Amino acid sequence: MKRNSNYNDSEGLMNTIIGKDAVIDGQLNVEGSLRIDGKVKGKVVCTDCVTIGATGLVQAEIESGSAIIAGKMVGNVMATEKIELQAKCEMEGDLRTKSLVIEQGAIF
């Protein structure tokens, strides 16, 4: 397989993925980015972007650089840069960020 010479391993890759059948109860500390397609309860601390996929259910406090929510989130989210609520997401809690994007159809 030929690799693009401009490709950088540290860019555009998800460091940690929690699959749709996974259930985690406790505190997650992630260096880099995180995608949640399963269930997480507790606290999430992430240095980069937290993405909650359409099948994701998170009952936690989140601290991150940014957050993209497409599934269901119950709890508070603090992102230093940006929070994006995608269409069809369900968000119950407080949001704290510099930039907030809410797509039409998001429930907040």
Secondary structure, DSSP 8 states (H G I E B T S, - for coil): ----TT--TTSS--SEEE-TT-EEEEEEEESS-EEE-SEEEEEEEESSEEEE-TT-EEEEEEEEEEEEESSEEES-EEEEEEEEE-TT-EEES-EE-SEEEE-TT-B-
